[in-house]
Amino acid sequence: MNSAVISRPPAILSPPDPARLPAGAIKQMLMAGDDVNTCMRALERVGLNLVGEALKGQGEFIELEHYPKDDVFDDETHGQYYYHAHRADHAEHGHFHTFLRAGGMPGDTRPLDYHLASVPWPLGDQAIAHLAGISMDAWGRPIGLFAANRWVTGETWYPAGSVIEMLPRFSIGHAWPSWPLNRWISAMLRLFRPHIEALILHRDVVINAWQQAHPEQDVFEERELELTGYLAISVDDWMTELRRVSS
């Protein structure tokens, strides 16, 4: 992610209402939440945290660098993620970016046909879609989710419906750089799937509105539009809400 002043999204984004979710989906999210808490507690019991797992053995922490270096990639699922920091935000230490590469996408997935593109997008086997960003606090706990413009992530741009279809395909099934971290980040995308879907749908609304207002510009390279949406999260609060509506 490049350094830039964060722009406020021009539309209101609301968190999902758990009462409107199917019972089966709530059950799956509660199971994912148990995984999330198990991983965080296992690390915290010995004085460790999720961010520290991404940074361990990586030398000096430098803004904008990816951690671990060269990212984490699962060659079976084609899920990918990295951690870094650059924002002047006292609440956030840094954030994880999660992706799915071309090999893990549904076979009929096609990028957006966009004739104003001023920068080449990764295509073919190099295509990559950003799924969600996860903001972390200084104690290594998740505090928010966000979606971003294309220039921020260097991705291939897919319509919201296609990205939503990719979400259940994200998983990191190996133990490098950390089994608890990989299991946690995989479970986070399941626990907060309604939030992530809302962010992705809202992302396209924001992008389309910006394009209509600036019809001759490549909206995907517009530095004034960085984040398209952000939702604050609490694992404990969301789990409590899910249990309440499922009882």
C-alpha positions in Angstrom: 0.0 0.0 0.0 1.3 3.4 -0.9 1.4 6.4 1.5 -1.3 8.9 1.0 -3.8 11.1 3.0 -6.8 9.0 3.8 -10.0 10.3 2.1 -13.4 9.9 3.7 -15.8 7.8 1.6 -18.6 9.9 0.2 -21.4 7.6 1.2 -22.6 6.2 4.6 -21.7 2.6 5.3 -23.6 0.8 8.1 -22.6 -2.5 9.8 -24.7 -5.6 9.1 -27.7 -6.5 11.2 -27.2 -10.0 12.6 -31.0 -10.5 13.0 -31.2 -10.5 9.2 -28.7 -13.3 8.7 -29.6 -16.9 8.0 -29.4 -19.3 10.9 -26.9 -21.5 9.0 -24.6 -18.6 8.3 -24.7 -17.5 12.0 -23.7 -21.0 13.1 -20.7 -21.0 10.7 -19.7 -17.5 11.9 -19.8 -18.6 15.5 -17.5 -21.5 14.7 -15.1 -19.2 12.9 -15.3 -16.8 15.9 -14.2 -19.7 18.2 -11.2 -20.2 16.0 -10.4 -16.5 16.1 -10.5 -16.4 19.9 -8.6 -19.7 20.2 -5.7 -18.3 18.1 -5.5 -14.9 19.9 -5.7 -16.5 23.4 -3.0 -19.1 22.6 -0.6 -16.3 21.7 -1.6 -14.0 24.5 -1.1 -16.7 27.1 2.6 -16.6 26.4 2.9 -12.8 25.9 2.7 -12.9 22.1 0.2 -11.4 19.6 -0.8 -11.6 16.0 1.2 -8.6 14.7 4.3 -9.9 16.4 3.9 -13.2 14.6 3.9 -11.4 11.3 7.0 -9.3 12.2 9.1 -11.9 14.0 12.5 -12.6 12.5 12.0 -9.7 10.0 14.5 -7.3 11.3 13.8 -3.5 11.8 10.2 -2.6 11.2 10.0 -0.1 8.3 6.8 1.7 7.2 5.4 0.5 3.9 7.5 -2.7 3.8 5.6 -6.0 3.6 5.8 -8.4 6.5 6.7 -11.1 6.3 8.9 -10.1 3.3 7.6 -11.6 0.0 4.1 -12.0 1.7 2.4 -15.2 2.9 1.1 -17.4 0.1 -0.8 -20.7 0.1 0.0 -22.5 -3.2 -3.0 -24.8 -2.8 -5.7 -22.2 -2.1 -3.9 -19.2 -3.7 -4.7 -17.1 -0.7 -2.2 -14.4 0.1 -1.7 -11.7 2.8 0.8 -9.3 4.3 1.1 -6.8 7.1 2.4 -3.2 7.0 1.8 0.2 8.4 1.9 3.8 7.1 -1.1 5.8 8.4 -0.9 8.7 10.8 -3.6 7.1 12.9 -3.0 6.8 16.6 -5.6 4.0 16.9 -4.0 1.8 14.3 -0.6 0.2 14.5 -0.9 -1.3 11.0 -3.1 -3.5 8.9 -3.2 -6.9 7.1 -4.2 -7.0 3.4 -5.8 -10.2 2.2 -5.9 -11.4 -1.4 -6.9 -14.2 -3.7 -4.7 -14.9 -6.7 -6.0 -16.1 -10.1 -5.4 -19.8 -9.5 -7.9 -19.8 -6.6 -10.7 -17.8 -8.4 -13.8 -19.4 -9.9 -13.1 -20.4 -13.5 -15.6 -17.9 -15.0 -14.2 -14.9 -13.2 -13.5 -11.9 -15.4 -12.0 -8.5 -14.6 -14.0 -5.3 -15.1 -13.8 -4.1 -18.7 -12.5 -0.6 -18.1 -11.4 1.5 -21.1 -9.9 4.4 -19.1 -7.2 2.3 -17.3 -4.0 4.4 -17.4 -1.9 1.8 -15.6 -1.8 -1.9 -16.6 -3.6 -4.3 -14.3 -2.1 -7.7 -13.4 -3.8 -10.2 -15.7 -3.8 -13.9 -16.5 -1.9 -16.0 -14.0 -0.8 -12.8 -12.3 -4.3 -11.5 -11.6 -5.0 -10.8 -7.9 -8.0 -9.5 -6.1 -8.0 -7.7 -2.7 -10.6 -9.1 -0.4 -10.3 -7.1 2.8 -8.0 -5.0 4.9 -7.8 -5.7 8.7 -6.8 -2.8 10.9 -4.8 -3.8 14.1 -4.2 -1.8 17.3 -0.9 -1.5 19.1 -1.7 -4.6 21.2 -2.1 -6.8 18.1 -5.9 -7.0 18.1 -8.3 -6.3 15.2 -10.2 -3.0 15.4 -11.5 -2.5 11.9 -12.1 -3.7 8.3 -11.7 -1.7 5.2 -11.9 -1.7 1.4 -9.6 0.4 -0.8 -9.1 1.8 -4.3 -7.1 -0.2 -6.9 -4.0 1.9 -6.8 -3.7 1.2 -3.1 -3.4 -2.6 -3.5 -2.1 -3.0 -7.0 -4.8 -5.5 -7.8 -6.9 -6.5 -10.7 -10.3 -5.0 -10.4 -13.3 -7.3 -10.3 -16.9 -6.4 -9.8 -18.3 -6.7 -6.3 -20.3 -9.9 -7.1 -17.2 -11.7 -8.3 -15.1 -10.6 -5.3 -17.8 -11.8 -2.9 -17.8 -15.2 -4.6 -14.0 -15.4 -3.8 -14.4 -14.8 -0.1 -15.0 -18.5 1.0 -12.0 -19.5 -1.1 -9.5 -17.6 1.1 -7.5 -19.8 3.4 -3.9 -20.2 4.5 -3.5 -23.8 5.4 0.2 -24.0 6.2 2.3 -23.0 9.3 4.6 -20.2 7.9 5.2 -17.7 9.4 2.8 -18.8 12.2 0.1 -21.4 12.5 -2.0 -19.3 14.9 -1.7 -16.3 12.7 -2.7 -18.2 9.5 -5.6 -19.9 11.2 -6.8 -16.6 12.7 -6.7 -14.6 9.4 -8.5 -17.4 7.6 -11.2 -17.4 10.3 -11.5 -13.6 10.4 -12.8 -13.6 6.8 -15.5 -16.1 7.8 -16.5 -14.5 11.1 -16.9 -11.0 9.5 -18.1 -12.1 6.1 -21.3 -9.9 6.3 -19.1 -6.8 7.1 -16.7 -7.6 4.2 -19.6 -8.1 1.8 -21.0 -4.8 2.8 -17.6 -3.1 2.3 -17.2 -4.7 -1.2 -20.7 -3.6 -2.3 -20.2 -0.1 -0.9 -16.8 0.0 -2.6 -18.4 -0.3 -6.0 -21.0 2.4 -5.2 -18.2 4.8 -4.2 -16.1 4.0 -7.3 -19.1 4.4 -9.6 -20.1 7.7 -8.0 -16.6 9.1 -8.3 -16.4 8.0 -12.0 -19.7 9.7 -12.8 -18.4 12.9 -11.2 -15.1 12.6 -13.1 -16.0 10.8 -16.4 -12.6 11.5 -18.1 -10.4 10.3 -15.3 -9.1 6.9 -14.4 -10.9 6.6 -11.0 -8.8 3.6 -10.1 -5.6 5.7 -10.0 -7.1 8.7 -8.3 -4.9 9.5 -5.3 -7.7 11.5 -3.6 -9.7 8.3 -3.3 -7.8 5.9 -1.1 -10.2 4.0 1.2 -13.7 3.4 -0.1 -15.1 2.3 3.3 -14.2 1.4 6.9 -16.1 -0.5 9.6 -15.0 -0.6 13.2 -15.2 -4.2 14.6 -15.0 -6.0 17.9 -14.7 -9.8 17.9 -16.3 -10.0 21.4 -19.2 -7.7 20.5 -19.9 -9.4 17.2 -19.9 -12.8 18.8 -22.3 -11.6 21.5 -24.7 -10.2 18.9 -24.6 -13.5 16.9 -25.2 -15.6 20.0 -28.1 -13.3 21.0 -30.0 -13.7 17.6 -29.2 -17.4 17.5 -30.7 -18.2 20.9 
